[in-house]
């Protein structure tokens, strides 16, 4: 096997990180376009997206491609970043 | 490798089939408990569940664990079975 080959484990983690990044970008676009974070649609989109990612991570964990810890920290990290975005947008709405 | 070993591809497909089956069972339970299929909550649960499964299948396809055709037919099959359940419940509600 050449060193350049990417294992299915590495690919799984890379894809999950990519998908988490996509959710973050989607929410950034929503905030930048002044769709208020208080809007129920925003909450619904976010919940659905987070659910989808959590199902992907769960599948990767069940396939032993990603450890439970790594999967959990991926989701926790995204939630933390979303909270920061959310708080910043609320502050700028008030200011 | 002993013959009994299951490849990650086989395991991925088995898990996806299991998850599709769980959605079908969930909807059956909802129908049996007379939560009407016209109820918006039912639609929302179903949409979210289907979205979650489609994300799992998409990940497995991107990892080359399941072919696009097999993934698509898994989802199509589930939709077909859900339609049958849905129609049956509407007929019994009318009858």
N, CA and C atoms of all chains as a GROMACS GRO file, in nm:
protein
  570
    1UNK      N    1   0.085  -0.120   0.000
    1UNK     CA    2   0.000   0.000   0.000
    1UNK      C    3   0.088   0.124   0.000
    2UNK      N    4   0.072   0.213  -0.098
    2UNK     CA    5   0.154   0.335  -0.100
    2UNK      C    6   0.116   0.426   0.017
    3UNK      N    7   0.215   0.504   0.062
    3UNK     CA    8   0.192   0.590   0.178
    3UNK      C    9   0.084   0.694   0.154
    4UNK      N   10   0.061   0.724   0.025
    4UNK     CA   11  -0.034   0.830  -0.008
    4UNK      C   12  -0.180   0.788   0.014
    5UNK      N   13  -0.202   0.656   0.019
    5UNK     CA   14  -0.338   0.605   0.035
    5UNK      C   15  -0.400   0.653   0.166
    6UNK      N   16  -0.524   0.695   0.157
    6UNK     CA   17  -0.596   0.741   0.276
    6UNK      C   18  -0.683   0.626   0.324
    7UNK      N   19  -0.675   0.594   0.451
    7UNK     CA   20  -0.756   0.485   0.505
    7UNK      C   21  -0.901   0.529   0.511
    8UNK      N   22  -0.990   0.431   0.516
    8UNK     CA   23  -1.132   0.462   0.523
    8UNK      C   24  -1.162   0.536   0.654
    9UNK      N   25  -1.084   0.506   0.758
    9UNK     CA   26  -1.102   0.576   0.887
    9UNK      C   27  -1.071   0.726   0.871
   10UNK      N   28  -0.958   0.754   0.805
   10UNK     CA   29  -0.920   0.895   0.785
   10UNK      C   30  -1.022   0.966   0.698
   11UNK      N   31  -1.068   0.896   0.595
   11UNK     CA   32  -1.165   0.956   0.504
   11UNK      C   33  -1.296   0.985   0.578
   12UNK      N   34  -1.338   0.891   0.662
   12UNK     CA   35  -1.462   0.909   0.737
   12UNK      C   36  -1.453   1.034   0.824
   13UNK      N   37  -1.342   1.048   0.895
   13UNK     CA   38  -1.326   1.163   0.983
   13UNK      C   39  -1.322   1.293   0.903
   14UNK      N   40  -1.251   1.289   0.791
   14UNK     CA   41  -1.241   1.409   0.706
   14UNK      C   42  -1.379   1.450   0.654
   15UNK      N   43  -1.459   1.352   0.611
   15UNK     CA   44  -1.593   1.383   0.559
   15UNK      C   45  -1.682   1.440   0.668
   16UNK      N   46  -1.672   1.384   0.789
   16UNK     CA   47  -1.756   1.433   0.899
   16UNK      C   48  -1.717   1.576   0.935
   17UNK      N   49  -1.586   1.603   0.936
   17UNK     CA   50  -1.539   1.739   0.965
   17UNK      C   51  -1.588   1.837   0.858
   18UNK      N   52  -1.584   1.792   0.734
   18UNK     CA   53  -1.633   1.873   0.622
   18UNK      C   54  -1.781   1.905   0.641
   19UNK      N   55  -1.858   1.805   0.679
   19UNK     CA   56  -2.003   1.824   0.696
   19UNK      C   57  -2.032   1.918   0.812
   20UNK      N   58  -1.954   1.909   0.919
   20UNK     CA   59  -1.970   2.000   1.032
   20UNK      C   60  -1.940   2.143   0.986
   21UNK      N   61  -1.836   2.157   0.907
   21UNK     CA   62  -1.796   2.288   0.854
   21UNK      C   63  -1.906   2.347   0.766
   22UNK      N   64  -1.971   2.260   0.688
   22UNK     CA   65  -2.080   2.305   0.600
   22UNK      C   66  -2.196   2.361   0.683
   23UNK      N   67  -2.227   2.297   0.794
   23UNK     CA   68  -2.336   2.345   0.880
   23UNK      C   69  -2.300   2.482   0.935
   24UNK      N   70  -2.177   2.496   0.979
   24UNK     CA   71  -2.130   2.625   1.032
   24UNK      C   72  -2.142   2.734   0.925
   25UNK      N   73  -2.102   2.703   0.804
   25UNK     CA   74  -2.110   2.800   0.694
   25UNK      C   75  -2.255   2.838   0.665
   26UNK      N   76  -2.341   2.737   0.665
   26UNK     CA   77  -2.483   2.759   0.638
   26UNK      C   78  -2.542   2.855   0.741
   27UNK      N   79  -2.506   2.835   0.866
   27UNK     CA   80  -2.560   2.920   0.973
   27UNK      C   81  -2.501   3.061   0.962
   28UNK      N   82  -2.373   3.068   0.926
   28UNK     CA   83  -2.311   3.200   0.905
   28UNK      C   84  -2.385   3.277   0.796
   29UNK      N   85  -2.415   3.210   0.686
   29UNK     CA   86  -2.486   3.275   0.576
   29UNK      C   87  -2.623   3.322   0.623
   30UNK      N   88  -2.691   3.239   0.700
   30UNK     CA   89  -2.823   3.277   0.751
   30UNK      C   90  -2.813   3.402   0.838
   31UNK      N   91  -2.711   3.406   0.925
   31UNK     CA   92  -2.695   3.522   1.014
   31UNK      C   93  -2.658   3.646   0.934
   32UNK      N   94  -2.565   3.630   0.838
   32UNK     CA   95  -2.522   3.744   0.758
   32UNK      C   96  -2.636   3.802   0.676
   33UNK      N   97  -2.730   3.716   0.640
   33UNK     CA   98  -2.843   3.763   0.562
   33UNK      C   99  -2.959   3.808   0.650
   34UNK      N  100  -2.926   3.829   0.775
   34UNK     CA  101  -3.019   3.889   0.870
   34UNK      C  102  -3.144   3.806   0.898
   35UNK      N  103  -3.138   3.676   0.867
   35UNK     CA  104  -3.243   3.589   0.916
   35UNK      C  105  -3.218   3.577   1.065
   36UNK      N  106  -3.309   3.628   1.145
   36UNK     CA  107  -3.281   3.637   1.288
   36UNK      C  108  -3.271   3.498   1.353
   37UNK      N  109  -3.175   3.483   1.444
   37UNK     CA  110  -3.160   3.356   1.516
   37UNK      C  111  -3.283   3.324   1.603
   38UNK      N  112  -3.369   3.422   1.627
   38UNK     CA  113  -3.490   3.395   1.705
   38UNK      C  114  -3.599   3.330   1.619
   39UNK      N  115  -3.578   3.334   1.490
   39UNK     CA  116  -3.677   3.279   1.398
   39UNK      C  117  -3.688   3.127   1.413
   40UNK      N  118  -3.812   3.076   1.423
   40UNK     CA  119  -3.830   2.931   1.441
   40UNK      C  120  -3.771   2.851   1.326
   41UNK      N  121  -3.773   2.909   1.204
   41UNK     CA  122  -3.720   2.837   1.088
   41UNK      C  123  -3.570   2.813   1.105
   42UNK      N  124  -3.501   2.914   1.155
   42UNK     CA  125  -3.358   2.902   1.183
   42UNK      C  126  -3.331   2.785   1.278
   43UNK      N  127  -3.409   2.780   1.385
   43UNK     CA  128  -3.394   2.673   1.484
   43UNK      C  129  -3.417   2.536   1.419
   44UNK      N  130  -3.519   2.533   1.333
   44UNK     CA  131  -3.557   2.406   1.272
   44UNK      C  132  -3.449   2.356   1.176
   45UNK      N  133  -3.398   2.450   1.094
   45UNK     CA  134  -3.290   2.415   1.001
   45UNK      C  135  -3.170   2.362   1.078
   46UNK      N  136  -3.135   2.434   1.184
   46UNK     CA  137  -3.019   2.396   1.264
   46UNK      C  138  -3.040   2.259   1.329
   47UNK      N  139  -3.156   2.239   1.389
   47UNK     CA  140  -3.185   2.111   1.454
   47UNK      C  141  -3.176   1.995   1.355
   48UNK      N  142  -3.234   2.017   1.236
   48UNK     CA  143  -3.234   1.911   1.135
   48UNK      C  144  -3.092   1.881   1.089
   49UNK      N  145  -3.014   1.987   1.064
   49UNK     CA  146  -2.876   1.970   1.020
   49UNK      C  147  -2.793   1.897   1.126
   50UNK      N  148  -2.811   1.938   1.252
   50UNK     CA  149  -2.736   1.876   1.362
   50UNK      C  150  -2.775   1.728   1.376
   51UNK      N  151  -2.904   1.703   1.360
   51UNK     CA  152  -2.951   1.564   1.368
   51UNK      C  153  -2.887   1.480   1.258
   52UNK      N  154  -2.884   1.535   1.137
   52UNK     CA  155  -2.824   1.462   1.025
   52UNK      C  156  -2.678   1.430   1.052
   53UNK      N  157  -2.605   1.529   1.100
   53UNK     CA  158  -2.463   1.506   1.129
   53UNK      C  159  -2.445   1.404   1.241
   54UNK      N  160  -2.531   1.412   1.343
   54UNK     CA  161  -2.518   1.317   1.454
   54UNK      C  162  -2.545   1.174   1.406
   55UNK      N  163  -2.636   1.158   1.307
   55UNK     CA  164  -2.662   1.024   1.250
   55UNK      C  165  -2.540   0.975   1.172
   56UNK      N  166  -2.475   1.065   1.099
   56UNK     CA  167  -2.355   1.028   1.024
   56UNK      C  168  -2.245   0.983   1.120
   57UNK      N  169  -2.226   1.062   1.226
   57UNK     CA  170  -2.121   1.031   1.323
   57UNK      C  171  -2.152   0.896   1.390
   58UNK      N  172  -2.279   0.878   1.425
   58UNK     CA  173  -2.320   0.753   1.488
   58UNK      C  174  -2.289   0.633   1.399
   59UNK      N  175  -2.315   0.647   1.270
   59UNK     CA  176  -2.286   0.537   1.177
   59UNK      C  177  -2.135   0.509   1.174
   60UNK      N  178  -2.056   0.615   1.165
   60UNK     CA  179  -1.910   0.599   1.159
   60UNK      C  180  -1.857   0.533   1.287
   61UNK      N  181  -1.917   0.568   1.401
   61UNK     CA  182  -1.875   0.508   1.528
   61UNK      C  183  -1.912   0.360   1.530
   62UNK      N  184  -2.036   0.330   1.487
   62UNK     CA  185  -2.079   0.189   1.486
   62UNK      C  186  -1.996   0.104   1.392
   63UNK      N  187  -1.940   0.168   1.289
   63UNK     CA  188  -1.853   0.095   1.194
   63UNK      C  189  -1.708   0.092   1.241
   64UNK      N  190  -1.684   0.145   1.361
   64UNK     CA  191  -1.547   0.152   1.416
   64UNK      C  192  -1.452   0.231   1.328
   65UNK      N  193  -1.506   0.330   1.255
   65UNK     CA  194  -1.420   0.412   1.171
   65UNK      C  195  -1.372   0.535   1.247
   66UNK      N  196  -1.455   0.577   1.343
   66UNK     CA  197  -1.424   0.694   1.425
   66UNK      C  198  -1.453   0.654   1.569
   67UNK      N  199  -1.366   0.695   1.662
   67UNK     CA  200  -1.390   0.660   1.803
   67UNK      C  201  -1.505   0.743   1.857
   68UNK      N  202  -1.571   0.691   1.960
   68UNK     CA  203  -1.682   0.763   2.021
   68UNK      C  204  -1.638   0.900   2.069
   69UNK      N  205  -1.519   0.908   2.126
   69UNK     CA  206  -1.467   1.035   2.180
   69UNK      C  207  -1.451   1.138   2.068
   70UNK      N  208  -1.388   1.093   1.959
   70UNK     CA  209  -1.365   1.184   1.847
   70UNK      C  210  -1.498   1.231   1.788
   71UNK      N  211  -1.592   1.139   1.776
   71UNK     CA  212  -1.723   1.174   1.723
   71UNK      C  213  -1.794   1.275   1.811
   72UNK      N  214  -1.787   1.251   1.942
   72UNK     CA  215  -1.854   1.340   2.036
   72UNK      C  216  -1.789   1.478   2.034
   73UNK      N  217  -1.656   1.482   2.027
   73UNK     CA  218  -1.590   1.612   2.032
   73UNK      C  219  -1.614   1.690   1.903
   74UNK      N  220  -1.633   1.620   1.792
   74UNK     CA  221  -1.668   1.687   1.667
   74UNK      C  222  -1.800   1.763   1.682
   75UNK      N  223  -1.898   1.695   1.739
   75UNK     CA  224  -2.031   1.754   1.759
   75UNK      C  225  -2.026   1.865   1.863
   76UNK      N  226  -1.953   1.841   1.973
   76UNK     CA  227  -1.940   1.942   2.079
   76UNK      C  228  -1.875   2.069   2.026
   77UNK      N  229  -1.770   2.049   1.948
   77UNK     CA  230  -1.698   2.162   1.888
   77UNK      C  231  -1.789   2.247   1.801
   78UNK      N  232  -1.866   2.179   1.718
   78UNK     CA  233  -1.958   2.251   1.629
   78UNK      C  234  -2.059   2.329   1.712
   79UNK      N  235  -2.113   2.265   1.815
   79UNK     CA  236  -2.211   2.334   1.900
   79UNK      C  237  -2.151   2.457   1.966
   80UNK      N  238  -2.026   2.445   2.010
   80UNK     CA  239  -1.957   2.557   2.072
   80UNK      C  240  -1.942   2.673   1.973
   81UNK      N  241  -1.900   2.640   1.851
   81UNK     CA  242  -1.881   2.743   1.750
   81UNK      C  243  -2.013   2.809   1.711
   82UNK      N  244  -2.119   2.729   1.706
   82UNK     CA  245  -2.251   2.783   1.674
   82UNK      C  246  -2.299   2.877   1.784
   83UNK      N  247  -2.271   2.840   1.908
   83UNK     CA  248  -2.309   2.926   2.021
   83UNK      C  249  -2.238   3.060   2.014
   84UNK      N  250  -2.110   3.057   1.980
   84UNK     CA  251  -2.033   3.181   1.968
   84UNK      C  252  -2.094   3.270   1.859
   85UNK      N  253  -2.124   3.210   1.744
   85UNK     CA  254  -2.188   3.282   1.634
   85UNK      C  255  -2.320   3.344   1.677
   86UNK      N  256  -2.398   3.263   1.747
   86UNK     CA  257  -2.532   3.301   1.789
   86UNK      C  258  -2.525   3.420   1.886
   87UNK      N  259  -2.436   3.410   1.981
   87UNK     CA  260  -2.419   3.517   2.079
   87UNK      C  261  -2.372   3.646   2.012
   88UNK      N  262  -2.277   3.634   1.921
   88UNK     CA  263  -2.226   3.751   1.850
   88UNK      C  264  -2.337   3.820   1.772
   89UNK      N  265  -2.423   3.740   1.709
   89UNK     CA  266  -2.530   3.798   1.627
   89UNK      C  267  -2.635   3.866   1.716
   90UNK      N  268  -2.655   3.812   1.835
   90UNK     CA  269  -2.752   3.874   1.926
   90UNK      C  270  -2.698   4.005   1.981
   91UNK      N  271  -2.568   4.007   2.011
   91UNK     CA  272  -2.506   4.131   2.060
   91UNK      C  273  -2.515   4.240   1.955
   92UNK      N  274  -2.486   4.203   1.828
   92UNK     CA  275  -2.488   4.306   1.723
   92UNK      C  276  -2.631   4.351   1.694
   93UNK      N  277  -2.728   4.264   1.720
   93UNK     CA  278  -2.869   4.302   1.702
   93UNK      C  279  -2.913   4.401   1.809
   94UNK      N  280  -2.855   4.385   1.930
   94UNK     CA  281  -2.890   4.474   2.041
   94UNK      C  282  -2.816   4.606   2.032
   95UNK      N  283  -2.692   4.603   1.979
   95UNK     CA  284  -2.604   4.721   1.985
   95UNK      C  285  -2.639   4.827   1.883
   96UNK      N  286  -0.765  -1.413   0.723
   96UNK     CA  287  -0.895  -1.367   0.771
   96UNK      C  288  -0.995  -1.483   0.774
   97UNK      N  289  -1.056  -1.510   0.888
   97UNK     CA  290  -1.153  -1.619   0.894
   97UNK      C  291  -1.278  -1.583   0.813
   98UNK      N  292  -1.343  -1.686   0.759
   98UNK     CA  293  -1.460  -1.662   0.673
   98UNK      C  294  -1.573  -1.590   0.744
   99UNK      N  295  -1.572  -1.603   0.880
   99UNK     CA  296  -1.682  -1.547   0.958
   99UNK      C  297  -1.675  -1.393   0.967
  100UNK      N  298  -1.556  -1.338   0.938
  100UNK     CA  299  -1.539  -1.193   0.948
  100UNK      C  300  -1.632  -1.120   0.852
  101UNK      N  301  -1.693  -1.016   0.901
  101UNK     CA  302  -1.783  -0.935   0.819
  101UNK      C  303  -1.704  -0.813   0.773
  102UNK      N  304  -1.709  -0.785   0.644
  102UNK     CA  305  -1.638  -0.668   0.593
  102UNK      C  306  -1.711  -0.542   0.638
  103UNK      N  307  -1.636  -0.432   0.636
  103UNK     CA  308  -1.696  -0.304   0.675
  103UNK      C  309  -1.808  -0.267   0.578
  104UNK      N  310  -1.794  -0.309   0.452
  104UNK     CA  311  -1.899  -0.283   0.352
  104UNK      C  312  -2.029  -0.355   0.390
  105UNK      N  313  -2.014  -0.483   0.428
  105UNK     CA  314  -2.133  -0.560   0.467
  105UNK      C  315  -2.197  -0.502   0.592
  106UNK      N  316  -2.111  -0.464   0.687
  106UNK     CA  317  -2.161  -0.409   0.812
  106UNK      C  318  -2.234  -0.277   0.786
  107UNK      N  319  -2.177  -0.193   0.699
  107UNK     CA  320  -2.240  -0.064   0.668
  107UNK      C  321  -2.380  -0.087   0.612
  108UNK      N  322  -2.392  -0.179   0.517
  108UNK     CA  323  -2.522  -0.205   0.456
  108UNK      C  324  -2.620  -0.262   0.559
  109UNK      N  325  -2.571  -0.351   0.643
  109UNK     CA  326  -2.657  -0.412   0.746
  109UNK      C  327  -2.708  -0.305   0.843
  110UNK      N  328  -2.620  -0.214   0.884
  110UNK     CA  329  -2.661  -0.107   0.977
  110UNK      C  330  -2.763  -0.015   0.913
  111UNK      N  331  -2.742   0.017   0.786
  111UNK     CA  332  -2.836   0.107   0.717
  111UNK      C  333  -2.972   0.041   0.703
  112UNK      N  334  -2.972  -0.090   0.674
  112UNK     CA  335  -3.099  -0.163   0.664
  112UNK      C  336  -3.170  -0.167   0.798
  113UNK      N  337  -3.092  -0.186   0.904
  113UNK     CA  338  -3.145  -0.186   1.040
  113UNK      C  339  -3.210  -0.052   1.072
  114UNK      N  340  -3.143   0.056   1.035
  114UNK     CA  341  -3.194   0.191   1.064
  114UNK      C  342  -3.322   0.219   0.985
  115UNK      N  343  -3.327   0.171   0.861
  115UNK     CA  344  -3.448   0.187   0.780
  115UNK      C  345  -3.563   0.111   0.847
  116UNK      N  346  -3.534  -0.008   0.894
  116UNK     CA  347  -3.634  -0.092   0.961
  116UNK      C  348  -3.686  -0.024   1.087
  117UNK      N  349  -3.595   0.042   1.160
  117UNK     CA  350  -3.635   0.114   1.283
  117UNK      C  351  -3.733   0.226   1.251
  118UNK      N  352  -3.710   0.296   1.141
  118UNK     CA  353  -3.801   0.405   1.102
  118UNK      C  354  -3.939   0.347   1.072
  119UNK      N  355  -3.939   0.237   0.999
  119UNK     CA  356  -4.066   0.171   0.965
  119UNK      C  357  -4.140   0.130   1.092
  120UNK      N  358  -4.068   0.073   1.189
  120UNK     CA  359  -4.130   0.030   1.315
  120UNK      C  360  -4.184   0.150   1.392
  121UNK      N  361  -4.108   0.257   1.394
  121UNK     CA  362  -4.150   0.379   1.463
  121UNK      C  363  -4.282   0.431   1.406
  122UNK      N  364  -4.291   0.431   1.274
  122UNK     CA  365  -4.412   0.481   1.208
  122UNK      C  366  -4.529   0.386   1.233
  123UNK      N  367  -4.501   0.256   1.234
  123UNK     CA  368  -4.605   0.157   1.265
  123UNK      C  369  -4.662   0.181   1.404
  124UNK      N  370  -4.574   0.205   1.500
  124UNK     CA  371  -4.617   0.229   1.638
  124UNK      C  372  -4.703   0.355   1.644
  125UNK      N  373  -4.659   0.458   1.572
  125UNK     CA  374  -4.737   0.583   1.570
  125UNK      C  375  -4.876   0.559   1.513
  126UNK      N  376  -4.884   0.483   1.407
  126UNK     CA  377  -5.014   0.456   1.344
  126UNK      C  378  -5.100   0.368   1.436
  127UNK      N  379  -5.039   0.266   1.494
  127UNK     CA  380  -5.114   0.177   1.584
  127UNK      C  381  -5.168   0.252   1.705
  128UNK      N  382  -5.097   0.355   1.746
  128UNK     CA  383  -5.142   0.432   1.861
  128UNK      C  384  -5.231   0.549   1.821
  129UNK      N  385  -5.281   0.538   1.701
  129UNK     CA  386  -5.383   0.631   1.650
  129UNK      C  387  -5.337   0.776   1.641
  130UNK      N  388  -5.204   0.797   1.639
  130UNK     CA  389  -5.159   0.931   1.604
  130UNK      C  390  -5.185   0.944   1.455
  131UNK      N  391  -5.274   1.032   1.419
  131UNK     CA  392  -5.318   1.036   1.279
  131UNK      C  393  -5.205   1.078   1.185
  132UNK      N  394  -5.197   1.011   1.070
  132UNK     CA  395  -5.096   1.048   0.972
  132UNK      C  396  -5.115   1.190   0.919
  133UNK      N  397  -5.233   1.249   0.943
  133UNK     CA  398  -5.254   1.388   0.898
  133UNK      C  399  -5.189   1.487   0.994
  134UNK      N  400  -5.152   1.438   1.111
  134UNK     CA  401  -5.094   1.524   1.214
  134UNK      C  402  -4.958   1.580   1.168
  135UNK      N  403  -4.938   1.711   1.183
  135UNK     CA  404  -4.810   1.770   1.139
  135UNK      C  405  -4.690   1.711   1.212
  136UNK      N  406  -4.710   1.672   1.338
  136UNK     CA  407  -4.600   1.616   1.416
  136UNK      C  408  -4.550   1.486   1.352
  137UNK      N  409  -4.645   1.405   1.305
  137UNK     CA  410  -4.612   1.280   1.237
  137UNK      C  411  -4.524   1.308   1.115
  138UNK      N  412  -4.567   1.406   1.036
  138UNK     CA  413  -4.492   1.443   0.916
  138UNK      C  414  -4.351   1.487   0.952
  139UNK      N  415  -4.342   1.564   1.061
  139UNK     CA  416  -4.214   1.620   1.101
  139UNK      C  417  -4.118   1.511   1.149
  140UNK      N  418  -4.172   1.419   1.229
  140UNK     CA  419  -4.092   1.306   1.278
  140UNK      C  420  -4.040   1.226   1.160
  141UNK      N  421  -4.132   1.198   1.068
  141UNK     CA  422  -4.095   1.117   0.952
  141UNK      C  423  -3.989   1.188   0.867
  142UNK      N  424  -4.010   1.315   0.839
  142UNK     CA  425  -3.914   1.392   0.758
  142UNK      C  426  -3.776   1.391   0.822
  143UNK      N  427  -3.774   1.415   0.954
  143UNK     CA  428  -3.645   1.420   1.024
  143UNK      C  429  -3.576   1.284   1.019
  144UNK      N  430  -3.654   1.178   1.044
  144UNK     CA  431  -3.597   1.043   1.041
  144UNK      C  432  -3.543   1.009   0.902
  145UNK      N  433  -3.620   1.042   0.801
  145UNK     CA  434  -3.578   1.012   0.663
  145UNK      C  435  -3.453   1.092   0.628
  146UNK      N  436  -3.448   1.216   0.674
  146UNK     CA  437  -3.331   1.298   0.648
  146UNK      C  438  -3.208   1.236   0.714
  147UNK      N  439  -3.224   1.193   0.839
  147UNK     CA  440  -3.113   1.130   0.911
  147UNK      C  441  -3.060   1.007   0.837
  148UNK      N  442  -3.153   0.924   0.792
  148UNK     CA  443  -3.112   0.804   0.719
  148UNK      C  444  -3.045   0.840   0.588
  149UNK      N  445  -3.097   0.941   0.519
  149UNK     CA  446  -3.037   0.980   0.391
  149UNK      C  447  -2.894   1.032   0.412
  150UNK      N  448  -2.870   1.099   0.526
  150UNK     CA  449  -2.733   1.145   0.556
  150UNK      C  450  -2.641   1.026   0.584
  151UNK      N  451  -2.692   0.925   0.654
  151UNK     CA  452  -2.612   0.805   0.681
  151UNK      C  453  -2.576   0.735   0.551
  152UNK      N  454  -2.676   0.720   0.464
  152UNK     CA  455  -2.653   0.652   0.336
  152UNK      C  456  -2.553   0.731   0.254
  153UNK      N  457  -2.569   0.863   0.252
  153UNK     CA  458  -2.478   0.949   0.177
  153UNK      C  459  -2.333   0.932   0.225
  154UNK      N  460  -2.316   0.925   0.355
  154UNK     CA  461  -2.180   0.905   0.409
  154UNK      C  462  -2.123   0.771   0.363
  155UNK      N  463  -2.204   0.666   0.373
  155UNK     CA  464  -2.159   0.533   0.334
  155UNK      C  465  -2.123   0.530   0.185
  156UNK      N  466  -2.200   0.602   0.102
  156UNK     CA  467  -2.172   0.607  -0.042
  156UNK      C  468  -2.041   0.681  -0.066
  157UNK      N  469  -2.022   0.795   0.003
  157UNK     CA  470  -1.900   0.872  -0.015
  157UNK      C  471  -1.777   0.795   0.030
  158UNK      N  472  -1.796   0.704   0.126
  158UNK     CA  473  -1.684   0.621   0.173
  158UNK      C  474  -1.666   0.496   0.086
  159UNK      N  475  -1.744   0.487  -0.021
  159UNK     CA  476  -1.740   0.368  -0.109
  159UNK      C  477  -1.771   0.238  -0.036
  160UNK      N  478  -1.852   0.247   0.067
  160UNK     CA  479  -1.890   0.126   0.141
  160UNK      C  480  -2.017   0.067   0.083
  161UNK      N  481  -2.100   0.152   0.028
  161UNK     CA  482  -2.227   0.111  -0.032
  161UNK      C  483  -2.237   0.182  -0.168
  162UNK      N  484  -2.283   0.110  -0.269
  162UNK     CA  485  -2.296   0.173  -0.401
  162UNK      C  486  -2.412   0.272  -0.400
  163UNK      N  487  -2.406   0.368  -0.490
  163UNK     CA  488  -2.513   0.468  -0.499
  163UNK      C  489  -2.647   0.400  -0.526
  164UNK      N  490  -2.645   0.298  -0.611
  164UNK     CA  491  -2.769   0.228  -0.648
  164UNK      C  492  -2.831   0.160  -0.525
  165UNK      N  493  -2.746   0.090  -0.449
  165UNK     CA  494  -2.795   0.018  -0.331
  165UNK      C  495  -2.849   0.117  -0.228
  166UNK      N  496  -2.778   0.229  -0.211
  166UNK     CA  497  -2.822   0.331  -0.118
  166UNK      C  498  -2.956   0.389  -0.157
  167UNK      N  499  -2.969   0.419  -0.287
  167UNK     CA  500  -3.092   0.478  -0.337
  167UNK      C  501  -3.209   0.380  -0.322
  168UNK      N  502  -3.182   0.254  -0.351
  168UNK     CA  503  -3.293   0.157  -0.346
  168UNK      C  504  -3.334   0.130  -0.201
  169UNK      N  505  -3.241   0.143  -0.108
  169UNK     CA  506  -3.276   0.130   0.034
  169UNK      C  507  -3.378   0.237   0.074
  170UNK      N  508  -3.349   0.360   0.032
  170UNK     CA  509  -3.436   0.473   0.066
  170UNK      C  510  -3.570   0.462  -0.008
  171UNK      N  511  -3.564   0.424  -0.137
  171UNK     CA  512  -3.686   0.410  -0.217
  171UNK      C  513  -3.777   0.302  -0.158
  172UNK      N  514  -3.716   0.192  -0.120
  172UNK     CA  515  -3.789   0.081  -0.060
  172UNK      C  516  -3.862   0.124   0.066
  173UNK      N  517  -3.790   0.196   0.152
  173UNK     CA  518  -3.850   0.243   0.277
  173UNK      C  519  -3.967   0.335   0.246
  174UNK      N  520  -3.949   0.426   0.150
  174UNK     CA  521  -4.057   0.518   0.113
  174UNK      C  522  -4.179   0.442   0.063
  175UNK      N  523  -4.154   0.340  -0.016
  175UNK     CA  524  -4.263   0.259  -0.069
  175UNK      C  525  -4.340   0.192   0.044
  176UNK      N  526  -4.266   0.134   0.140
  176UNK     CA  527  -4.332   0.065   0.252
  176UNK      C  528  -4.409   0.163   0.340
  177UNK      N  529  -4.354   0.282   0.356
  177UNK     CA  530  -4.422   0.385   0.436
  177UNK      C  531  -4.550   0.430   0.367
  178UNK      N  532  -4.546   0.441   0.234
  178UNK     CA  533  -4.666   0.479   0.160
  178UNK      C  534  -4.776   0.374   0.177
  179UNK      N  535  -4.737   0.248   0.172
  179UNK     CA  536  -4.834   0.139   0.190
  179UNK      C  537  -4.899   0.148   0.328
  180UNK      N  538  -4.815   0.168   0.430
  180UNK     CA  539  -4.866   0.182   0.568
  180UNK      C  540  -4.962   0.300   0.578
  181UNK      N  541  -4.920   0.410   0.518
  181UNK     CA  542  -4.996   0.534   0.524
  181UNK      C  543  -5.133   0.518   0.459
  182UNK      N  544  -5.133   0.457   0.341
  182UNK     CA  545  -5.259   0.434   0.270
  182UNK      C  546  -5.350   0.341   0.348
  183UNK      N  547  -5.294   0.237   0.404
  183UNK     CA  548  -5.373   0.140   0.482
  183UNK      C  549  -5.438   0.207   0.602
  184UNK      N  550  -5.362   0.296   0.667
  184UNK     CA  551  -5.415   0.363   0.786
  184UNK      C  552  -5.526   0.461   0.747
  185UNK      N  553  -5.513   0.522   0.629
  185UNK     CA  554  -5.617   0.616   0.586
  185UNK      C  555  -5.744   0.542   0.547
  186UNK      N  556  -5.728   0.426   0.487
  186UNK     CA  557  -5.845   0.345   0.450
  186UNK      C  558  -5.919   0.301   0.576
  187UNK      N  559  -5.844   0.255   0.677
  187UNK     CA  560  -5.910   0.207   0.799
  187UNK      C  561  -5.973   0.324   0.877
  188UNK      N  562  -5.920   0.444   0.860
  188UNK     CA  563  -5.978   0.562   0.926
  188UNK      C  564  -6.111   0.600   0.859
  189UNK      N  565  -6.117   0.576   0.727
  189UNK     CA  566  -6.240   0.608   0.653
  189UNK      C  567  -6.346   0.502   0.671
  190UNK      N  568  -6.303   0.377   0.686
  190UNK     CA  569  -6.396   0.264   0.684
  190UNK      C  570  -6.477   0.246   0.813
   0.00000   0.00000   0.00000
